[in-house]
Amino acid sequence: MPTEGLGDQFPQAYVVARAGSDLLAAAGLETYGEAGLLRSLVVAAAARNRGFGRALVENRLAYARALGVERVFLLTTTAPRYFESFGFANANRSEAPAELASSPEFASVCPASAICLTRVP
């Protein structure tokens, strides 16, 4: 999982799921003006298929709504179908607002081949 740019909005934009001292899952919703960037969803191998990823995505979407974010974007190379199950739909990277497009995730971390998805929170 790329970590470049995480420090820009960490810790306020991120949530984690823990069992004692074990980190089970994490996800972030960075904000750029009126746009949000869902990023860095990760679930430990031993915790997969137990609902942690779904719970954290739903948490970050609720956070986006609470902040008044108008649109949430994400980039993925491996899980477009998973995110489509939350109502995300394909988008052109060029549709992202300029402030979001200049974020580390959009500008340099994720490859140009990553699939861009978006939805209203």
N, C-alpha and C positions, 0 to 999 in steps of 0.2 A: 504494500500500500504506500503510495507516494506521500511524503510528509511535507514537501515544499509548500510554503504558504500557510500551513496550519497555525503557526504562531500568530498570524495577523489577527485572528478573531477567537483565539483559544484563551480561556476556557468557556467564555459565555455562549458561544455558538454551538457547543458540543455537549452531548450526553453520553453516558456510559451505562452499561448493565454489569453489575458485579455479583459474585457469589462469594462472600467473605472477602478475601484478598485477591481472588481470581477475577481478571477482567474477561467478561464474556462477549461483549459487543460494544461498538461505538458508532456514532453518526454525528454529522454536523450539518448545520444550516447557516451558512455565511450569508450576510446581507450586503447588497450593493445597491444603494438607493432603494427603489421600490421592487427590486428583484432579489430573489433568494437563490442560493446555490446549495443544493443537497449534495454533500460530498463525504467521502471517506466512510461509507457504511462498511463495517467489517464485523464479522462474527467468528469467534474462535471455532476451530473445527469440531471440538467436543460439544459445542453448544448449538450447532446448526440443526435446523428443522425442529426447533422448539419454540419458535415465535419471537425470538429476540430481535431479529432484523425487522420484522413487520412492526413490532411495538415501537422500535426506535424511529422508523420512517414515519409512522403515524404521529409520534411525539413531535418530530421536527416539522411536520406539516401543520400541526396545531400551533406550534411556536410561530410559524410563518403567518398564520392567520392572526394570531395575537399581536404580531408586530405590524400588521397591515400590509404585508408583502402582497403584491399584485400577481406575481408569476414566479414559479419555482422552476429552475432549470437543473439538469444534471448531465454529466457525461459518463458513459460507460463503454467498456470494451467487452464486457462479459455477461451482463445481466439485463438486456433491454426487456425481455419478457417479464422478468420479475417486477420491474418498475412499471411496466404497462398494467400490471395487476392492481396498481394504485391509481390508475387513471392517467398516467403519463403518456404522452403521444410524441411521435417523431417531430423534430423541429430542425431547421437549419441553424447551424452555429451562428450564422450572420443575423439571426433574429434576436440574439441576446443583446440587451442594452449595453452601450459602450462601457459603462463602469464595470459591469460583470465580465464582459469580454476581455477586459484588461487585467482581471484577477489572475494570480499565478496558475490556478487550475485550468482556466480557459486558454491563457496566453502561452503557457509552456509545459505544464505538468502532464496534461492528457494529450495523447497524440491526435493529430488531425483526423485519423481514422476512427476515433471514438464516436459513438452514436450520441447525438444530442437529443434529449427528451425534455418536455416541459408540461406543466399543468398549472391551473389556478389552484392555490392551496385550499 
